[in-house]
Amino acid sequence: MATSNEHDLVVIGAGPGGYVAAIRAAQLGLDVACVEKEASLGGTCLRVGCIPSKALLEASERYAEAGDLARFGVKVGDLELDLAAMMAHKDKVVAANTKGVELLFKKNGVHRYRGLARFDGPGTVVVKGGDDAVLHARHVLIATGSAPASLPGVEVDGERITTSDQAIAYPEVPGHLVVIGAGVIGLELGSVWARLGARVTVLEYMPEILPGIDVETARIAQRAFKKQGLAFHLGARVTAARATADGAVIEAEGLEPIACDRVLVAVGRKPYTADLGLDAAGLELDERGRIPVGGGYRTRVEGIYAIGDVIAGPMLAHKAEEEGIACVEGIVTGYGHVTYEAIPNVVYTEPEIAAVGKSEEELKEAGVAYRKGVFPYAANGRARALGKTTGQVKLLADEKTDRLLGAHAVGTRAGDLIAELAVAIEFGASAEDVARSPHAHPTLAEIVKEAALAAGGRAIHI
């Protein structure tokens, strides 16, 4: 028989948004329960998304670089890939992160329930399929994340036609991998398998890769990916994909059928809101399957909140984390805030692509006058020493006030460089503020300083 338990807050979902919200709420003194259907905590990000993909990106990049060490005066013998060992490394990294969340729950006194959560009224959550229980709470936070989106005419079988869930664990390197979608997931996992020896073809419906990213930055990245062997077909509308006896065949408008060994469907993600009993809670979804929220991440039903991938906005783990903290702080203290303009976006390919704030296209569309400062990696001493001279940093500042409006970087460790600019936007800094701040020499961070100087027409090293 299901037990009945009372809590101050029930969080549905233990991904980055959910588990962070649960921990912060417990720190603030609430009695917190978190319901997660999977055995491991951490959600898609820790189990089959961000963390395993980054482990593979790092491992595959080291493999690729090992074949190019001679230019640094380092001679190595025959290079050999041990894919099983690489996958074991990935699994070890994942296990360490998921177990870390378990320890944090115990440390902070968060009650964990395993099973499927379903509303049975606004303040009642029924857990089944594990720790059967009926939970009652004044506050319920929905943080169930997202699932891979589907594509009409393409039936995923998990073997030949796959999503990212399977692409992080292929048992062998595909001879030819076709990636449908040139977004973050498609480019990251496409890069992994290209480095390990696969021929990779990327099909993208839009006219540019990384739709929504600053176009100039995306084009620089695409040229680098082409040099790495990735082939692109842009403006390609995929109409069908079917498994065959020894692979798969993809059909796209304007192209001959493409035969390959495996297909990765990476056309985005959709909010995971099915089977939650939202009707019983009095909730409705918008036209894109998301949960509408207002201030404080409140839904239309008193006491129910939603964050992360199930609400509007970019589907980013760190966005969900910030929203989770702001939500529970708002519940307890009456105040919680997220500066959405300061949320960065990073693609962990090589070169990395990173952005925060507005793109040039967005500023032009809005009619905002701006100044641009650009500085190339090729003019930076540390980049030359690393042998990583592809890329640039671009800063966009308001023409009248000099306030930083956006920053876009493509190049090695761009994801680290963008953090400084996210902080600058959070604090309302100007390009002049960044330019006047000392940056250690020799570092890649000097590229940021020089780009800020360039916004004022006074870059030193170019």
N, C-alpha and C positions, 0 to 999 in steps of 0.2 A: 504494500500500500504506500502511495506517495506521502511523504512527510510535508507538513505545512510550516513554513518559516517566514518570519518577519525580518525585513531589512529596511534601512533608510533609502538605499539606492540599489537597484538591480541593473547591471550593465549586460546587454545582450551582444556577445561577440568579444573575443579576446585578441583581436588584431591590435596594431599600434594605437589606433584611436581608443579602443575599448579598454585594453589593459592599462594604458597610461592614465586614462580617466579614472579607472577603478583605484589605482594606486594613489593618485592625487586626492581623490575623495576620501580615502582612508586616512591619508595624512592630515586631512582637514577635520577628522573626527567622526565621519559617517560610518555606519555599519554597512559594509558594501558586499554585494554578491556579484559574481560574474559568471555568466552561462556561456559555455563554448561546446560546440558539438564534436570537435576533433579532440583526440587524445592529447595532442601537443598544443600548448598555448603559443600565441604569437600571430595567428591568422595567416592569411595568404602571404604576407610580406616575409615573415620569418620562416615559414614552412616551405613554400613553393614559389616565392616571388623574389622580392628584393635581395634577401640574404643569400639563397643558393645561387641566384644568377650572378651576384657580385663575386661570390667565391669562384665560380667558373670563369668569369671575366678576368679576374686576377690570375688564376692558374693558367688560362689559355694565353694571356698576354706574356707571362713569363716564358711559356713554351715558345711562343713566336719570337721573343727577343733573344732567346738562347741561340737561335739560328743566325743571329746578326751581331754576335759579340766580337767578331774578329775586328771590326772597325774600332773597338775600344782596346785592341791589343790583347784580347782574351781568346785563346784557342781552346776549342772543345772538340771532343770526339764525335762519333756518330750520334745524332739526336734521335731519341726514341720516345714515342708517346705511350704512357701507361694510363689508358683511359679509366680503367678500374680504380687505380690509385687516386686519380684526379676526382672521380666521383666520391670516393671514400673521404677525401679531404672536404669536399662540399658537404657531405652528410654530417661530418664531425662538426663543422662550423654551425650548421643548422641546429644540431642537437645541443650545442653549447648555448646558443641563443634561446631556444625554447625552454631549456632547463633553467636558464637564468630568470625567465619570467616566472616560472614556478617558485623559485626562491624568493623573488620580490613579492609575490602574493603572500607567501608565508610570513615574510618579514613584516609586511604591513597589515596583516590580518584580514586579507581579502578572502571571502568564502568562494571557493570555486565549485561550480556545478557542471558536470559533463552531461550533455544531451541536447536535444532540440528544444528551443524555447518557442512558446506560442502564447499569445495574449488570450486571456479569458476575462476580458474586461480591462479598463484603463490601468488599474493598479495591481493586476494579478497576472503572473507569468507562470505557465505550466511547463515543467521540464520533463521530457520523456526520452526514452532510449538510452538511459545511462543512470544518472543519479535522479531517479524519479522523484519529483518534488513539486509542490505548489508554493510559489514565492509571492509574498505580498510586500509592496513597497509604496511609499509616497511618491518616489521618483523612479522612473524607468528610462534608461538611455539606450537607444538603438544604435549599435555600431557594428553592423553585420558585414560591412565591406562590399566587395563586388566579385563577379565571376567573369570569365572570358566571354566576350560577345561572340555571337554566331554570325554567319554570313549566308544569305539565301543561296541555295544550290550547292553548298559545301557542307557535307555531313562528316563531322569529326568522329573517327572510330577509335582514337587513342593509340593507334598503331602506326598506320601510314599517314593519316591526316590527323594532326595533333594540335594541341594548344601549348601554351607555355608550361602547363603542368607536366606534360610529358617531355617537352624539349629540354628540360634541365636534367634529363636522365636517359637520353638515348643510349642503348647498349653498345652502339658502335658509331663511328663517324659516318654520316651519310655520304654517299658518293656525290649526290646532287640534292641539295635542300632548296626548296622553294618557300620563300617567306611571303605571306600575303599580309601586307601592311608595313609601311616604312615609318612607324612610330617608334616610341622608346623600346618597347618589348621586342619588336621585330628586329630592330637594328642591333640591340644588345646581344640577343641570342644568335642572330645571324652572324655577328662578329665572332662569337665564341666558336661556332662550328667552322667558320671560314679559316680561323687561325689554326684549327686542328686538322685542316686538310680538305674540308668539304668545298665543293663548288656551290656557291650561294647565289640565287637569283631572287631579287626583291621586286614584288609587284605592288604598286601603290596607286590607288584610285585618284588621289589629288595630284596637282601638277608639281608639287614640291615634296621632298621628304620632310618628316617631322612637322606635319601641319600645325600651325599656331606658333611655331618658333620663328624668331627673327629670320627673314628669308636670306639675307646676306650671310648670316652665320650658318644656316643650314646648307647653303651651297658650298661653302668652304669645306664643311664636314663631308658632304657627298663626294667631292673631288678626292678627299683623303680615303674614303671607303672604296672608291673605284680603284685607286692604286693598290689597295689591299686585296683586290680581286672580286669584290661584290659587284654584281651586275644589276642594273636598275631598269625597270620599265615603269615610267610615270604616266599618269593618266590612263592606267590600265584597269578596267572594270572586270573583275573576276566574275564569271557567270556560273561556273561549275568546277567541282573537283571530285574525283572518284578514285577509290583505291583499286589497284590492279593486283595481279598475282605476285608481282615482285616490286611494287612501288605505287605510284599514283600518277594521275594525269590531271592537269589543270587547264581550263579553258578560260580565255579572257578576250574581250572585244578588241579586235585589231591585231591579235597575235595568233600565231599557229599554236595548236595544243602543245603543252610543255610536259614532257615525261620526266619524272624525278624519282628519287628513292623515298623521300619524306616531304611532307608539307607542314609548315608551321602557320597556323591561322592566328594572326596577331592584329586584329582589327579593332582593338580597344576592349573595354570592359563594361559591364552593365551592373547596376545596383543589385545587391542580393537582398530582395525584400519578399521573396516567395515563402509561403508556409509559416509566416510569422503571426497569422491571425490578426492582421491589421484591421480588418472589418470589425472584429469583436472589440477592438480598442477605440473604434470610431475614427480611424485614420484612412485617408485616401492618398493616392499617388498622383504625381503630375504626368504630363504626356510622355516623359522619358523614364517613367518608372521610379522616380525619386520621391523622397518624402519632403514636402514643403515645410520649411521652418521659418520662424521670425527671430526677433531679438532673443539672445540667450539660448539659441538653438531649440526654442520651444516649438512644438508642433501645435496643431489646432486643439489638441486635447490637453487639458491641465495635467501637469505632472509627467508628461511624456516628451522626451527630447530625442534629437537625432543628430549625428555628426558623420564626417568622413565621406566615404564613397556613396552613401545612400542619400546624400543631399547634393545640392548644386555646387559646382566648382570643380577644379582639377582633382583627379583621383591620385593623390599623393599621400604617402604614409605620414610625412611630417605635417602636412595640413591637418590630417585627422588627429594627430597628437595635440597640436595647438588648439584645435577645436574642442577636444576632450577636456583639456585642462581649463580652457575658458568656460566651458559649460558647467563643470562641477564647481569651479570657483564662483561662478555666478549664482549657483544654487545655494552655496554656503555663505558667501560674503556679499552677494548682491552685485558683484562686478566681475566681468570677464571680458577679455578683448583679444582679437586677432587682427593684425595689420596684414590684410591679404596682399597688398602691393609688395610686401617684403617677403613673401613666400617664394623661395627659389625653386627652380626646376632643373634637374641634372640628368643627362644621358651618359651612362658610364662606359661608353665606347672608348676607343683610342683613335683619334683625339676625343676627349670628353667635350660635351656641349653643356653649357650652363647658362641660365637666364634668370633674371629677377626684374620685376617691374614691367614697364611698357616696352613694346617693340617699336621699331620705326614705322611699321605699317599701321599699328594702332594709333600712334601719335599723329600720323598724317591723316588718317580717317577722322580723328577727333578734331583736326584743325589746330593742334597745339604746336606752336613754334618752338623749335629746339635746336640746340647745338650738339654736335657729335665729336667725340674724341676717340681715335682709334690708335692702338699701338700693336705692332706685330711681335709674335714670339721670336721671329728670326733676328730681331734687334736686341734681344735680351741675353746677357752673358750666361746666366744659369741655364736657359733653354738650350743654348749652343753646347754647353758642357754635357747636358743630358742627351744631346743628339735628338732633341724634340723641338724642332723649329717651325712646325706647321701650326698655324692658327693666329688668333688675335684676340684682344679684349676691346670691346666697344662700350663707351659710356654715352648716355643720352641725358642732357641737362636742359632744363627750361631756359629758353633764350633770354627771358627777362630776369628771373630770380636766381638762376644757376642751380636751382634745386635738382637733385638727382632724380630722374624719372624712370630710368631703366638701365640695365647693364647686361651685356651679352658676351660670352666668352666661348671660344672654341680652341682647344689645345690641351696638352697634357696637364692633368690636375686642375682643370678648369672648375671642377666641382668644389675644390678647396678655395680657389680664388674668389668665387662668387659669394662666399660667406661674409667677407668683409663688406661687400656692396649691399648685401641684404641688411646688415646692421646699419649701414649708412642710410639706407632708405627708411628703416624703422625710426631712426632718430631725425629724419628730415634734413640730412646733410646735403651740402652743395658739392659740386665737382671740385670747387676750390678747397673745401674742407679735406677731401680725399687727397688732393694734390699737395696740400701743405703738411699732411701727416707723414712723418718719417717712416720709410720702409727699409728693412734690412737689406744689405747688399752682400753677396749676390743672391737674390731670390727671384722666383717667378712672380712674387707679389709686386715687384717693381714694375711689371707690365701694367698692373692696375694703376699705380701712381702715374706712370707715363701717359696712360690713356686719359686720366683726369687732367693732366697738364695739357694734353692735346686738345681737350675740350675748350681750353682757353687760348689755344693757338701758340703754346710755348713748350711743346715736348722737347726734351733735351737730347735724347739719343737717337733721333731720326730726323 
